[in-house]
Amino acid sequence: MRKEWMQIATVFLWGILAFSFSLSPALISISFIGLSIIGILQFKFREFSKFETAISLLFVLFFLSSAASFLYSQNTEEASRKLILKLPILCFPLVFNALKKSESKHFISMVLIGLYAMYLPSIVSVYNYLSNKTLFDQLILESKPLPIEFGYGIYHIQFSIILAISVVFAVYLLLQRNKWNLSKINVSVISAIGLSNFIFLHILSARTGLLAMYFGLLIILLPVLFKLPLRNKIIAISLGLTLPLIMFAMSSSLRNRVSNTLADFEVAWNGKDANDYSFAMRVQAWKNAVQVIKKNPILGIGIGDADKELQKNFAQMNSSITPANRKNPHFQFLETASQSGLISASLYLLIVLFSIFGQSNKNYILASMALLLFLASCFESILERQASVVAFSAFMALALALGNKNPKQS
């Protein structure tokens, strides 16, 4: 009876977490803490496989390496804030343990909940865009994001990453429908909402989420593609190449975003004034971060002092970038290296590489999630904002549990 109630509580808290990404920062924390407590109450380290133990230790070591830089941070208040923000990384083993103990039927429920939690804010935001289409299409050409109109207004890049994650989980579960004994109703619902979220992501046209989604899908689709007969391979590849073109033709917001991106790349390539060009400003921020890292490559500046040092160096390196456009790296590896050094950044990279290549019995959804989140982190510092750092830990935990689960043994 206790075990059953624990599993129901896990699904309930997962549901709160999924909806909280676009509703409430407070609920994000409460639900994640709740999942961690369930993980503690059921924790038995000996039940972890060697791979699960290794990846859990990597998460813990990554957090501890960041925490170590607190010791040489002059701004201890900012250092404390950053460490509290990154606590979900430390809690990864606990959340994974809570999810691992769930029965197969609960995984299907959690994926369905996640799909619907992303569908609601997406459809509201798409409706808002269509209602103000002329205005928003022009804003896209000016590198402005489409707002996410739901709850507290999650940052658009964060939302696009989580929306991309929902699509990848939907496709993975559909590919594994026989293994998971999905009913026709579940297949229909997952297909309908997954396709809707796929379309919505193209209309909302956040480049980071789109890029991450396509690479995430590639990882889980390639093994299926290799098993197809030659004729079916040709058809599948043709459809796969045609689908983005169809979305490009259908979505004026996507066309405008591509046009803006090409102009952005031209500015970055030719070294023109980068102000108000998002990618060109990122390139300048990357160069700035590299200079800061060179000052203290092994240990970093300190988790509490890096932001101030990055801004100070920016003014010296490229004063033509206005203060409002002097951004932090928007690249998690560089952000971590500037804060806590290359040792800490290398641990982050090890988590990604180990998730992709570390298992002989391949967990494709974990590999997909690791690549998706890493690519997203190359254009956005995903571990510096609450929603995305929680999403990183929670969805990596779900992918590890889901991919290693054998429904027939549940």
Contacts in CASP RR format, 6 or more apart in sequence:
PFRMAT RR
TARGET T0000
AUTHOR 0000-0000-0000
METHOD contacts of the structure
MODEL  1
MRKEWMQIATVFLWGILAFSFSLSPALISISFIGLSIIGILQFKFREFSK
FETAISLLFVLFFLSSAASFLYSQNTEEASRKLILKLPILCFPLVFNALK
KSESKHFISMVLIGLYAMYLPSIVSVYNYLSNKTLFDQLILESKPLPIEF
GYGIYHIQFSIILAISVVFAVYLLLQRNKWNLSKINVSVISAIGLSNFIF
LHILSARTGLLAMYFGLLIILLPVLFKLPLRNKIIAISLGLTLPLIMFAM
SSSLRNRVSNTLADFEVAWNGKDANDYSFAMRVQAWKNAVQVIKKNPILG
IGIGDADKELQKNFAQMNSSITPANRKNPHFQFLETASQSGLISASLYLL
IVLFSIFGQSNKNYILASMALLLFLASCFESILERQASVVAFSAFMALAL
ALGNKNPKQS
3 101 0 8 1.000
6 38 0 8 1.000
6 41 0 8 1.000
6 42 0 8 1.000
6 98 0 8 1.000
6 101 0 8 1.000
7 101 0 8 1.000
7 102 0 8 1.000
7 103 0 8 1.000
7 106 0 8 1.000
9 38 0 8 1.000
10 35 0 8 1.000
10 38 0 8 1.000
10 98 0 8 1.000
10 99 0 8 1.000
10 101 0 8 1.000
10 102 0 8 1.000
10 106 0 8 1.000
11 102 0 8 1.000
11 106 0 8 1.000
11 109 0 8 1.000
11 110 0 8 1.000
11 113 0 8 1.000
13 31 0 8 1.000
13 34 0 8 1.000
13 35 0 8 1.000
13 38 0 8 1.000
14 31 0 8 1.000
14 35 0 8 1.000
14 99 0 8 1.000
14 110 0 8 1.000
14 113 0 8 1.000
15 31 0 8 1.000
15 110 0 8 1.000
15 113 0 8 1.000
15 114 0 8 1.000
15 117 0 8 1.000
16 27 0 8 1.000
16 30 0 8 1.000
16 31 0 8 1.000
17 27 0 8 1.000
17 28 0 8 1.000
17 31 0 8 1.000
17 32 0 8 1.000
17 35 0 8 1.000
17 390 0 8 1.000
17 394 0 8 1.000
18 110 0 8 1.000
18 113 0 8 1.000
18 114 0 8 1.000
18 117 0 8 1.000
18 118 0 8 1.000
19 27 0 8 1.000
19 113 0 8 1.000
19 117 0 8 1.000
19 120 0 8 1.000
20 27 0 8 1.000
20 28 0 8 1.000
20 31 0 8 1.000
21 28 0 8 1.000
21 117 0 8 1.000
21 118 0 8 1.000
21 154 0 8 1.000
21 158 0 8 1.000
21 159 0 8 1.000
21 162 0 8 1.000
21 387 0 8 1.000
21 390 0 8 1.000
21 391 0 8 1.000
22 117 0 8 1.000
22 118 0 8 1.000
22 120 0 8 1.000
22 121 0 8 1.000
22 148 0 8 1.000
22 150 0 8 1.000
22 151 0 8 1.000
22 152 0 8 1.000
22 153 0 8 1.000
22 154 0 8 1.000
22 159 0 8 1.000
23 150 0 8 1.000
23 151 0 8 1.000
23 152 0 8 1.000
24 151 0 8 1.000
24 152 0 8 1.000
25 152 0 8 1.000
25 386 0 8 1.000
25 387 0 8 1.000
28 386 0 8 1.000
28 387 0 8 1.000
28 390 0 8 1.000
29 386 0 8 1.000
29 390 0 8 1.000
32 88 0 8 1.000
32 91 0 8 1.000
32 95 0 8 1.000
32 390 0 8 1.000
32 393 0 8 1.000
32 394 0 8 1.000
35 94 0 8 1.000
35 95 0 8 1.000
35 98 0 8 1.000
35 99 0 8 1.000
35 394 0 8 1.000
36 91 0 8 1.000
36 94 0 8 1.000
36 95 0 8 1.000
36 98 0 8 1.000
37 94 0 8 1.000
38 98 0 8 1.000
39 94 0 8 1.000
39 95 0 8 1.000
39 97 0 8 1.000
39 98 0 8 1.000
39 101 0 8 1.000
40 94 0 8 1.000
42 97 0 8 1.000
42 98 0 8 1.000
42 101 0 8 1.000
43 94 0 8 1.000
43 97 0 8 1.000
45 53 0 8 1.000
48 56 0 8 1.000
48 93 0 8 1.000
48 97 0 8 1.000
49 404 0 8 1.000
51 358 0 8 1.000
51 359 0 8 1.000
52 96 0 8 1.000
52 100 0 8 1.000
52 400 0 8 1.000
52 404 0 8 1.000
54 354 0 8 1.000
55 351 0 8 1.000
55 354 0 8 1.000
55 355 0 8 1.000
55 400 0 8 1.000
56 92 0 8 1.000
56 93 0 8 1.000
56 96 0 8 1.000
58 347 0 8 1.000
58 350 0 8 1.000
58 351 0 8 1.000
58 354 0 8 1.000
59 89 0 8 1.000
59 90 0 8 1.000
59 92 0 8 1.000
59 93 0 8 1.000
59 351 0 8 1.000
59 393 0 8 1.000
60 90 0 8 1.000
60 92 0 8 1.000
60 93 0 8 1.000
61 347 0 8 1.000
62 89 0 8 1.000
62 344 0 8 1.000
62 347 0 8 1.000
62 348 0 8 1.000
62 351 0 8 1.000
63 86 0 8 1.000
63 87 0 8 1.000
63 89 0 8 1.000
63 90 0 8 1.000
64 90 0 8 1.000
65 340 0 8 1.000
65 343 0 8 1.000
65 344 0 8 1.000
65 347 0 8 1.000
66 82 0 8 1.000
66 83 0 8 1.000
66 86 0 8 1.000
66 89 0 8 1.000
66 303 0 8 1.000
66 336 0 8 1.000
66 339 0 8 1.000
66 340 0 8 1.000
66 344 0 8 1.000
67 83 0 8 1.000
67 303 0 8 1.000
68 340 0 8 1.000
68 344 0 8 1.000
69 79 0 8 1.000
69 299 0 8 1.000
69 300 0 8 1.000
69 302 0 8 1.000
69 303 0 8 1.000
69 304 0 8 1.000
69 339 0 8 1.000
69 340 0 8 1.000
69 341 0 8 1.000
69 344 0 8 1.000
70 76 0 8 1.000
70 79 0 8 1.000
70 80 0 8 1.000
70 83 0 8 1.000
70 302 0 8 1.000
70 303 0 8 1.000
70 304 0 8 1.000
72 299 0 8 1.000
72 302 0 8 1.000
73 79 0 8 1.000
73 302 0 8 1.000
73 303 0 8 1.000
73 304 0 8 1.000
73 305 0 8 1.000
74 304 0 8 1.000
74 305 0 8 1.000
75 304 0 8 1.000
75 305 0 8 1.000
75 308 0 8 1.000
76 304 0 8 1.000
78 303 0 8 1.000
78 304 0 8 1.000
78 305 0 8 1.000
78 307 0 8 1.000
79 302 0 8 1.000
79 303 0 8 1.000
79 304 0 8 1.000
79 305 0 8 1.000
82 303 0 8 1.000
82 304 0 8 1.000
82 339 0 8 1.000
82 384 0 8 1.000
83 303 0 8 1.000
85 384 0 8 1.000
85 385 0 8 1.000
85 386 0 8 1.000
85 389 0 8 1.000
86 383 0 8 1.000
86 389 0 8 1.000
88 95 0 8 1.000
88 389 0 8 1.000
88 390 0 8 1.000
88 392 0 8 1.000
88 393 0 8 1.000
88 394 0 8 1.000
89 383 0 8 1.000
89 389 0 8 1.000
89 392 0 8 1.000
89 393 0 8 1.000
91 393 0 8 1.000
92 393 0 8 1.000
92 396 0 8 1.000
92 397 0 8 1.000
95 393 0 8 1.000
95 394 0 8 1.000
95 397 0 8 1.000
96 397 0 8 1.000
96 400 0 8 1.000
96 401 0 8 1.000
99 110 0 8 1.000
99 397 0 8 1.000
99 398 0 8 1.000
99 401 0 8 1.000
99 402 0 8 1.000
100 400 0 8 1.000
100 401 0 8 1.000
100 404 0 8 1.000
102 110 0 8 1.000
102 401 0 8 1.000
103 410 0 8 1.000
104 180 0 8 1.000
104 181 0 8 1.000
104 405 0 8 1.000
104 407 0 8 1.000
104 410 0 8 1.000
105 410 0 8 1.000
107 180 0 8 1.000
107 401 0 8 1.000
107 402 0 8 1.000
107 405 0 8 1.000
108 173 0 8 1.000
108 180 0 8 1.000
108 182 0 8 1.000
108 186 0 8 1.000
110 398 0 8 1.000
111 169 0 8 1.000
111 170 0 8 1.000
111 173 0 8 1.000
111 190 0 8 1.000
111 402 0 8 1.000
112 186 0 8 1.000
112 189 0 8 1.000
112 190 0 8 1.000
112 193 0 8 1.000
114 166 0 8 1.000
114 169 0 8 1.000
115 166 0 8 1.000
115 169 0 8 1.000
115 170 0 8 1.000
115 190 0 8 1.000
115 193 0 8 1.000
115 194 0 8 1.000
115 197 0 8 1.000
116 193 0 8 1.000
117 166 0 8 1.000
118 162 0 8 1.000
118 163 0 8 1.000
118 166 0 8 1.000
118 197 0 8 1.000
119 193 0 8 1.000
119 194 0 8 1.000
119 196 0 8 1.000
119 197 0 8 1.000
119 200 0 8 1.000
120 150 0 8 1.000
121 148 0 8 1.000
121 149 0 8 1.000
121 150 0 8 1.000
121 151 0 8 1.000
121 154 0 8 1.000
121 159 0 8 1.000
122 163 0 8 1.000
122 196 0 8 1.000
122 197 0 8 1.000
122 200 0 8 1.000
122 201 0 8 1.000
122 204 0 8 1.000
123 196 0 8 1.000
123 200 0 8 1.000
124 149 0 8 1.000
124 150 0 8 1.000
125 146 0 8 1.000
125 147 0 8 1.000
125 148 0 8 1.000
125 149 0 8 1.000
125 150 0 8 1.000
125 200 0 8 1.000
125 204 0 8 1.000
126 200 0 8 1.000
126 203 0 8 1.000
126 204 0 8 1.000
128 147 0 8 1.000
128 149 0 8 1.000
129 136 0 8 1.000
129 146 0 8 1.000
129 203 0 8 1.000
129 204 0 8 1.000
129 253 0 8 1.000
133 252 0 8 1.000
136 146 0 8 1.000
136 253 0 8 1.000
137 252 0 8 1.000
137 253 0 8 1.000
137 256 0 8 1.000
139 146 0 8 1.000
140 146 0 8 1.000
140 205 0 8 1.000
140 253 0 8 1.000
140 256 0 8 1.000
140 257 0 8 1.000
140 260 0 8 1.000
141 256 0 8 1.000
141 259 0 8 1.000
141 260 0 8 1.000
142 260 0 8 1.000
142 276 0 8 1.000
143 260 0 8 1.000
143 264 0 8 1.000
143 276 0 8 1.000
143 277 0 8 1.000
143 278 0 8 1.000
145 156 0 8 1.000
145 157 0 8 1.000
145 206 0 8 1.000
146 156 0 8 1.000
146 204 0 8 1.000
146 205 0 8 1.000
146 206 0 8 1.000
146 253 0 8 1.000
147 153 0 8 1.000
147 156 0 8 1.000
148 154 0 8 1.000
148 155 0 8 1.000
148 156 0 8 1.000
148 159 0 8 1.000
148 204 0 8 1.000
154 387 0 8 1.000
155 385 0 8 1.000
155 387 0 8 1.000
156 204 0 8 1.000
156 206 0 8 1.000
157 206 0 8 1.000
157 208 0 8 1.000
157 209 0 8 1.000
157 376 0 8 1.000
157 379 0 8 1.000
157 380 0 8 1.000
158 380 0 8 1.000
158 382 0 8 1.000
158 385 0 8 1.000
158 387 0 8 1.000
158 388 0 8 1.000
158 391 0 8 1.000
159 204 0 8 1.000
159 206 0 8 1.000
160 201 0 8 1.000
160 204 0 8 1.000
160 206 0 8 1.000
160 208 0 8 1.000
160 209 0 8 1.000
160 210 0 8 1.000
160 212 0 8 1.000
161 208 0 8 1.000
161 209 0 8 1.000
161 212 0 8 1.000
161 372 0 8 1.000
161 373 0 8 1.000
161 376 0 8 1.000
161 380 0 8 1.000
161 382 0 8 1.000
161 388 0 8 1.000
161 391 0 8 1.000
162 387 0 8 1.000
162 388 0 8 1.000
162 391 0 8 1.000
162 395 0 8 1.000
163 197 0 8 1.000
163 200 0 8 1.000
163 201 0 8 1.000
163 204 0 8 1.000
163 209 0 8 1.000
163 213 0 8 1.000
164 201 0 8 1.000
164 209 0 8 1.000
164 210 0 8 1.000
164 212 0 8 1.000
164 213 0 8 1.000
164 216 0 8 1.000
164 372 0 8 1.000
164 376 0 8 1.000
165 369 0 8 1.000
165 372 0 8 1.000
165 391 0 8 1.000
165 395 0 8 1.000
166 194 0 8 1.000
166 197 0 8 1.000
167 194 0 8 1.000
167 197 0 8 1.000
167 198 0 8 1.000
167 201 0 8 1.000
167 213 0 8 1.000
167 217 0 8 1.000
168 213 0 8 1.000
168 216 0 8 1.000
168 217 0 8 1.000
168 220 0 8 1.000
168 365 0 8 1.000
168 368 0 8 1.000
168 369 0 8 1.000
168 372 0 8 1.000
169 365 0 8 1.000
169 398 0 8 1.000
169 399 0 8 1.000
169 402 0 8 1.000
170 190 0 8 1.000
170 191 0 8 1.000
170 193 0 8 1.000
170 194 0 8 1.000
170 197 0 8 1.000
171 194 0 8 1.000
171 217 0 8 1.000
171 220 0 8 1.000
171 221 0 8 1.000
172 220 0 8 1.000
172 364 0 8 1.000
172 365 0 8 1.000
172 368 0 8 1.000
172 402 0 8 1.000
173 180 0 8 1.000
173 182 0 8 1.000
173 190 0 8 1.000
174 182 0 8 1.000
174 187 0 8 1.000
174 190 0 8 1.000
174 191 0 8 1.000
175 220 0 8 1.000
175 221 0 8 1.000
175 224 0 8 1.000
177 187 0 8 1.000
179 407 0 8 1.000
180 407 0 8 1.000
181 407 0 8 1.000
182 190 0 8 1.000
198 213 0 8 1.000
199 247 0 8 1.000
201 209 0 8 1.000
201 210 0 8 1.000
201 213 0 8 1.000
202 210 0 8 1.000
202 247 0 8 1.000
202 250 0 8 1.000
202 251 0 8 1.000
202 254 0 8 1.000
203 251 0 8 1.000
203 253 0 8 1.000
203 254 0 8 1.000
204 253 0 8 1.000
205 251 0 8 1.000
205 253 0 8 1.000
205 254 0 8 1.000
205 256 0 8 1.000
205 257 0 8 1.000
207 257 0 8 1.000
207 261 0 8 1.000
207 379 0 8 1.000
208 376 0 8 1.000
208 379 0 8 1.000
208 380 0 8 1.000
209 376 0 8 1.000
211 375 0 8 1.000
211 376 0 8 1.000
211 379 0 8 1.000
212 372 0 8 1.000
212 373 0 8 1.000
212 375 0 8 1.000
212 376 0 8 1.000
213 372 0 8 1.000
214 244 0 8 1.000
215 371 0 8 1.000
215 372 0 8 1.000
215 375 0 8 1.000
216 368 0 8 1.000
216 369 0 8 1.000
216 371 0 8 1.000
216 372 0 8 1.000
217 368 0 8 1.000
219 356 0 8 1.000
219 364 0 8 1.000
219 367 0 8 1.000
219 368 0 8 1.000
219 371 0 8 1.000
220 364 0 8 1.000
220 365 0 8 1.000
220 368 0 8 1.000
223 362 0 8 1.000
223 364 0 8 1.000
225 233 0 8 1.000
225 236 0 8 1.000
225 237 0 8 1.000
228 236 0 8 1.000
247 254 0 8 1.000
248 254 0 8 1.000
248 255 0 8 1.000
248 258 0 8 1.000
261 279 0 8 1.000
263 277 0 8 1.000
264 277 0 8 1.000
264 278 0 8 1.000
264 279 0 8 1.000
264 280 0 8 1.000
265 279 0 8 1.000
266 272 0 8 1.000
267 273 0 8 1.000
267 274 0 8 1.000
267 277 0 8 1.000
267 280 0 8 1.000
268 274 0 8 1.000
268 277 0 8 1.000
268 279 0 8 1.000
268 280 0 8 1.000
268 283 0 8 1.000
271 280 0 8 1.000
272 280 0 8 1.000
273 320 0 8 1.000
274 280 0 8 1.000
274 281 0 8 1.000
274 283 0 8 1.000
274 284 0 8 1.000
274 320 0 8 1.000
274 321 0 8 1.000
274 325 0 8 1.000
275 281 0 8 1.000
275 320 0 8 1.000
275 321 0 8 1.000
275 322 0 8 1.000
275 325 0 8 1.000
276 325 0 8 1.000
281 321 0 8 1.000
281 325 0 8 1.000
281 327 0 8 1.000
282 327 0 8 1.000
282 329 0 8 1.000
282 330 0 8 1.000
282 331 0 8 1.000
282 379 0 8 1.000
284 314 0 8 1.000
284 318 0 8 1.000
284 321 0 8 1.000
285 314 0 8 1.000
285 326 0 8 1.000
285 327 0 8 1.000
285 328 0 8 1.000
285 329 0 8 1.000
285 330 0 8 1.000
285 331 0 8 1.000
286 329 0 8 1.000
286 330 0 8 1.000
286 331 0 8 1.000
286 334 0 8 1.000
287 317 0 8 1.000
287 318 0 8 1.000
288 310 0 8 1.000
288 313 0 8 1.000
288 314 0 8 1.000
288 317 0 8 1.000
288 318 0 8 1.000
288 326 0 8 1.000
288 329 0 8 1.000
289 310 0 8 1.000
289 328 0 8 1.000
289 329 0 8 1.000
289 331 0 8 1.000
289 334 0 8 1.000
289 335 0 8 1.000
289 337 0 8 1.000
289 338 0 8 1.000
290 334 0 8 1.000
291 313 0 8 1.000
291 317 0 8 1.000
292 301 0 8 1.000
292 306 0 8 1.000
292 309 0 8 1.000
292 310 0 8 1.000
292 313 0 8 1.000
292 338 0 8 1.000
293 300 0 8 1.000
293 334 0 8 1.000
293 337 0 8 1.000
293 338 0 8 1.000
293 341 0 8 1.000
293 342 0 8 1.000
295 301 0 8 1.000
295 309 0 8 1.000
296 302 0 8 1.000
296 341 0 8 1.000
297 337 0 8 1.000
297 341 0 8 1.000
297 342 0 8 1.000
298 341 0 8 1.000
298 342 0 8 1.000
298 343 0 8 1.000
299 340 0 8 1.000
299 341 0 8 1.000
299 343 0 8 1.000
300 306 0 8 1.000
300 337 0 8 1.000
300 338 0 8 1.000
300 339 0 8 1.000
300 340 0 8 1.000
300 341 0 8 1.000
300 342 0 8 1.000
301 309 0 8 1.000
301 338 0 8 1.000
301 339 0 8 1.000
302 339 0 8 1.000
302 340 0 8 1.000
303 339 0 8 1.000
303 340 0 8 1.000
304 339 0 8 1.000
306 335 0 8 1.000
306 338 0 8 1.000
306 339 0 8 1.000
307 328 0 8 1.000
309 338 0 8 1.000
310 328 0 8 1.000
310 329 0 8 1.000
310 338 0 8 1.000
311 326 0 8 1.000
314 321 0 8 1.000
314 326 0 8 1.000
315 323 0 8 1.000
315 326 0 8 1.000
328 335 0 8 1.000
328 381 0 8 1.000
328 384 0 8 1.000
329 335 0 8 1.000
329 338 0 8 1.000
329 381 0 8 1.000
330 379 0 8 1.000
330 380 0 8 1.000
330 381 0 8 1.000
331 377 0 8 1.000
331 378 0 8 1.000
331 379 0 8 1.000
331 381 0 8 1.000
332 348 0 8 1.000
332 377 0 8 1.000
332 378 0 8 1.000
332 380 0 8 1.000
332 381 0 8 1.000
332 382 0 8 1.000
332 383 0 8 1.000
332 384 0 8 1.000
333 345 0 8 1.000
333 348 0 8 1.000
333 349 0 8 1.000
333 377 0 8 1.000
333 378 0 8 1.000
334 345 0 8 1.000
335 381 0 8 1.000
335 383 0 8 1.000
335 384 0 8 1.000
336 344 0 8 1.000
336 345 0 8 1.000
336 348 0 8 1.000
336 383 0 8 1.000
337 344 0 8 1.000
337 345 0 8 1.000
348 383 0 8 1.000
351 370 0 8 1.000
351 396 0 8 1.000
352 370 0 8 1.000
352 371 0 8 1.000
352 373 0 8 1.000
352 374 0 8 1.000
355 363 0 8 1.000
355 366 0 8 1.000
355 367 0 8 1.000
355 369 0 8 1.000
355 370 0 8 1.000
355 396 0 8 1.000
355 400 0 8 1.000
356 367 0 8 1.000
356 370 0 8 1.000
356 371 0 8 1.000
357 367 0 8 1.000
359 366 0 8 1.000
363 399 0 8 1.000
363 400 0 8 1.000
363 403 0 8 1.000
363 404 0 8 1.000
364 403 0 8 1.000
365 399 0 8 1.000
365 402 0 8 1.000
365 403 0 8 1.000
366 396 0 8 1.000
366 399 0 8 1.000
366 400 0 8 1.000
366 403 0 8 1.000
368 399 0 8 1.000
369 395 0 8 1.000
369 396 0 8 1.000
369 399 0 8 1.000
370 396 0 8 1.000
370 399 0 8 1.000
373 382 0 8 1.000
373 392 0 8 1.000
373 395 0 8 1.000
373 396 0 8 1.000
376 382 0 8 1.000
376 388 0 8 1.000
377 383 0 8 1.000
380 388 0 8 1.000
382 388 0 8 1.000
382 389 0 8 1.000
382 391 0 8 1.000
382 392 0 8 1.000
383 389 0 8 1.000
383 392 0 8 1.000
END
